[in-house]
Amino acid sequence: FATVTGSQTRNGLSVRALLTSLVFVKAMAYFRGDSQVSLEDMRQILPFVLHDKLQQNPDSPFFESPGNTVLRVDKISWIRKLFDLSCQEYD
């Protein structure tokens, strides 16, 4: 993930985790009747695929912010927020 968001994790993602994410996202789009994967599909699936893969860095300044302390225990919301922040940095 990008530089601002990089301090939140202790590890990166493996190729296997990324490929698994792609398979699940494509399957979700297919079962919804879509011929293409949307960014929203990725936003919804990634937290459930990656919640046991990403390790939080509890010492990250990100978790000290007033609205972010709850994300230490809510990993699904944390990964979704991490994805959103990464998309914002990309834009």
Buried (B, 14 or more C-beta within 10 A) or exposed (E): BEEEBBBBBEEEBEEEBBEBBBEBBBEBBEEEEEEEBEEEBBBBBBBBBBEEBBEBBEEBEBBEEEEBEEBEEEBEEBBBBBBEBBEEEEE
